[in-house]
Amino acid sequence: MTETPSTARPVDRWFEEFFPVRQALPARAWVSRASTDAPELDLDGPWRFQLHGRADAPEALADPDLDDGSWAEIAVPGHWQLQGHGSPAYTNVVYPFPVDPPFVPEENPTGDHRRRFVLPEGFLTADARAVLRFEGVDSAFRVWVDGTEVGRSVGSRLPVEFDVTDALRDNASGEHVVAVRVHQWSSASYLEDQDMWWMSGIFRSVRLLARPVGGVEDVFVHAGWVGGTGSLQVDVESTAPARVRVPELGVDVAAGERVEVAAEPWSAETPRLYDAVVATDAEEVRLRIGFRTVDITDGVFRVNGRPVKLRGVNRHEVNPDRGRSVTEADMLTDVLLMKRHNVNAVRTSHYPPHPRFLDLCDEYGLWVVDECDLETHGFFEVGWRNNPSDDPRWRAAYLDRMRRTVERDKNHPSIVLWSLGNESDTGQNLAAMTEWIRGRDDSRKIHYEHDWNCPYVDVYSRMYADHAETAQIATRTEEPLADAELDAARRAMPFVQCEYAHAMGNGPGGLVEYQDLFESSDRMMGGFVWEWIDHGLRQRDELGRQRFAYGGDFGEVLHDGAFVADGLVLPDRTPSPGLLDYAAVVAQVRFTVEETPAGDRLRLTNHYDQIGLDHVRFRWSVTDDGLSVAAGLLPTPDLPARASVLLDVPDEVAALAPSPAERWLTVTAELAEDAAWAPAGHRLSTGQLLLTPAVPRETQATPIAPVRRGADVLLGPARFDARTGELRAIGDLPVGAVRADLWRAPTDNDEGMHGDPVAKLWRENGLHRLRHRTAAVALLDDAVVVSGRTAAAGTDTGFITSARWSASRGADGVEELRLDLDVVPDGPALPAPLPRLGVRLELPRSLRSLRWFGRGPGEAYADTGAATVVGRFERTIEELQTPYVRPQENGRRADVRWAELTGSGAGLRIEGEPTIAVTVRRWSTEELDAAAHDVELTDSGTVHLHLDVAQHGIGTGSCGPGALPQHRLEAAPATVSVRFRALPQG
Ligand code: GAL
């Protein structure tokens, strides 16, 4: 048999070219439909759709006469995987196809889309051009209009336009057909390896634009602000003369003419925009202009001449039902939530967002790092061999992406940094992108993280640098680079953590310590928490229960599990405790407690970079044991940006009668008037000062001796099993399974997928399968002492436990039970910190809610809970749970002085010595640990009460440093003390 040598490919695999874009019009600034008077036809809505498993299905879709009546219908914009065709897949770094650039496998889901449309009367005047504009198609697509191919493109999160005039005019009949074939995989997929779901389709809008002759083809606003004066020059691309008008500033000039204007500056704190019109005889385009100047002076990043601190978040675009096809409502929700939680900056990780999002950032005030649609992280898996960033064959693709990013977004004052992309290693193509930007737009600085030598950027950027290294960088004492020249250049740059504080599951911990470092020097630009939102997708499980899916839930062979759920807001955009903490930690109006010779005082610092506090109203209140006794308003201090003042305690407070109660002064800062992003009264931050600690109660309590009665031992309100020493009841409340509690359902940060795993050590040492042995039950005159040993199956490391139960009767006749549980490590030392140190009890399901005096209302751990304050709170057991996408330790209420657990039957009062942390659930720690999704957690028929004196810190070990040394819980002899009282039914 002879083989015929052939180099021909079976089909036109155009999408495997290094740069497959064809017939695209030059990139230009985005203009919304509402901003131009040129006619447009919205092509969003239902399209006909057919999915093929391969890229080479016959191209019947292009035929205008094709009967597509039997095809499915799909919503555009949208992903086909979320509309019943195929499935999403999640990987972080690894490519879900062989690393064989620029080729992709035969298995290449391909979606054919068709839509018929009729041009409105007079839509296309004689000389006008018709332009078909796609805002985002993932990943490679080819378009036909009325059977004529009009173009091909890649660049999923970037717009592209094709001239379709001739194709339309060729067809006299009134009805037209646009057909789009989209391939899931293409050469471009190698450049789009962001950590997110792989989902395809026409996921942003499609419009047909009628471009008049002499229309405004492109606009480039140059609006600076230096030394109190604005400068303006608007360049316009048009075949006709254009004028620029800014009525409010009295500007009416020819395009391209530079003027000085008495404008107010734009900043994230004062997002002042001016309405402008750019007009030719043929078209009028409305713009909103913000004046601001970005510079780096003496290694400090500044806007309008002032240093700026970024309190940022990394934002992916996700909606649990629509994927990256986000709505205007999603975008607005994000912006409002950010503003309401003191966030002032967004990195558009890792692609240009929907263009409307940037309008909202301009309007509401957020600093933006606009990132190009580029990531080649999967090459890391093969030692960066053949990485496109340094391969000239990919150069055109890199430049095209950067150009399309900058051209589309160049008119947004909110954008202060261009970012070349993410995690694409190093190389000449990145350098070429910078060079191109510098030639086109010198009004912003350039960012890229993955080249630590920083040869082609303006700012030194890192991700997940730990606190110690960040401290060195803050003082410009970081380890030098090998190349002295590069080192000197980098050392002179400002520094930003483009990602830090990995917000996966419970956490992030360690925020306060990072913020202190960011505020310790002007070199520090601040940072961007990873990340804004969990990417969980709404899905029904086998039992029909609704859950948020993560990697693996769609049967993916390769996936990265719950690593896709690592945001400050849950998939449905409910703020997580982490977001509340972040708001407190970065608050622009911030209170700290300061020791002074005259006692502790509250210091108020204005952490705004540009403005004073005129918009803030301050309220104070005094509480005794959590009950309000006085309240009033504090005058707003005249405090310029970055200044601070020690607050006087209001005179009314000093005049209050002394009380044995624990007395706190709480000061809140709130918006004095409605802002665009929140109503008057919106709370910006809270400060608390302990005025007087509680005076210890007179202990006239009479000790009660244990009494043996039949099989029981009675001790005050408690009943024990005389044989086993087990506590059976407190008053009428049945109690069971009292044990030393040393385990917690590991958090994502404990699991430490890409950072600092402690959970692995915990499991290796059996902390998740502790067993208990009772060695002795002793009835003393004044106590029942149950001693024993708690240890893990298979190991000889354990803990000697001694539970001393005692009781007393108070002057009021009320009996109290007290537990002092000694826990002493025994045997070889644990090579890991302890998850938790406390006691666990099982209680009846009739209990419903917890009322407490302590920190709240949210959860708090050693290194989280900055948002919590001391007060009285009440929550149902259900409300105490935080539904992290992957179930894990949550819901701990810290520093509880007392708590009352009540329901339809008898209740229980708990008192700390002086405080204890309380966690209540309807399922056990083991059930919590075993569940893969929140929805699997159901009422076990028992209420599980966990009281701890300490837990290991949270940290951000899922990607970054684990709990800091001061927040670790090392195993050492310790005592858990707590008091209980029975609460009668009702
Ligand atoms: C970074 C990356 C992000 C995300 C994060 C971990 O390395 O830039 O895209 O993967 O880690 O969640």
Residues whose N, C-alpha, C, O or C-beta is under 5 A from the ligand:
A	BS01	GAL	D195 N422 F563 C959
